[in-house]
Each structure stands twice: as structure tokens, then as C-alpha cells.
Amino acid sequence: MALLTQDVKFTITPQSCGEEGDCIQVQISGEQSVVLCLTPQQARAMASDLIQTVYRAEVKNSLLSSQRRSTGSKSDTVTDKYAMHSPHAA
């Protein structure tokens, strides 16, 4: 599996690691390149941590967005209340 994101390429492939059995090779190339050889258990733990971290970030962003929208709609409501009153002629 390969994924290209902002000049960074991720390649994830199964590899034979000799006596240790199969391993997962994660190659990250871009400005700097990194190769990780993980056991299936390490790869699973890394994937799980990544998914949980992304989920937390999405929830946080969603909460911040909804707070911004509710704050914006409250100020719009206040503005609308004043806008509904016609100015008194003197």
C-alpha cells in the first residue's frame, strides 16, 4: 500500500524477516527517509495508536468547530434582535 501526501510517500509492505517470520516494513520517504521493520504485533499496536490519536484529534476539532458555530450564531441572534427594532424617529 502506498500513499502520497504533501511530498511524503508512505509504503507499507509485508517482508520475510528470516527466522523471526514475517514482518511489516513501513517506508516513509520525503525530505528524509525512514524504514521501520515491525513485527505484526508492533504494526498492529502502531496502527491502533494512530487510529485512536486521529479519532481524538477529529473529535477535538469537531467540538471546537461546533463551539465556534454556536458562539457565532449567538452573536448573530443578538444582532438580529436589535436589527428587528426600527429606529425611533425624533
N, C-alpha and C positions, 0 to 999 in steps of 0.2 A: 504494500500500500504506500503510495507517495502522495504528499500534499504540499502544494506550493503556496506560501503565504508571505507577502512582502519581502521578496528576495531571500527567503529562508525555505529550504526544502527539507521535508521530513520523509525518510524512507524507513519502513518497518518491515523486516523480513525474518522468517524462521531460518535458523542456521544449525548445522550439526556442530556440536562442541566436543567431539571426541568421546571420551569415557564418561563425561558428565551428562551426555544425552543431548537433547535438542535445547537450543537457547533462542532468544529473541534478540535480533540485532536492530537497534534504533540508531539511525544515522541522521544527524542534523547538520546540514551544510548551508553555508551562507558566508558572512564575513569571516566567521571562524567555523571550523568543522569539529564535530564531536561524534564519536561512535561509542554506544553503550551496548554491552553484551549482557543480557539479563536472563536469569532463569525464568521459567514460566511463572513461578510464584512471585518473583520480583516484578516482572512485567505486569502481572495482574494487580499487585499492590499499587504500582505506579499508576496504572490506568484508573483504578478505583479512587486513589487520592486526587488525580487530575479531574475526574468527573465530579467528585464532591466539591472541590475547590471552585470549579466552573459554576456549579449549581449555586453555591453560596454567593459568588460574585453576581450572578444573574438575579438572585433574589434581592440582594442589596441594591442593585441598580434599579430593579423594578419598584422597590419601596421608595427609593429616592425620587424616581420619576413620578410616582403617584402622589408623593408629598408635594412636589413642585406643582403638579397639576391642581391639587386641592388648594394649595396656597394661592395659585393664580386665579382659580375660579372664585375663591372667597373675595379677593380684591376686586374682581370683575363684578361680583354681586353688589358690593358696596358702591362701586362706581355706578352701576345700573340704578340703584335706589335713588341716588342723587340726580341722575340724568332723567329719571321719570318725573321729577317735580319741575314744573315750568317756573321760570324766574318771575318774580313779582314785579309788576310794572309800577314805577314810582310816579 
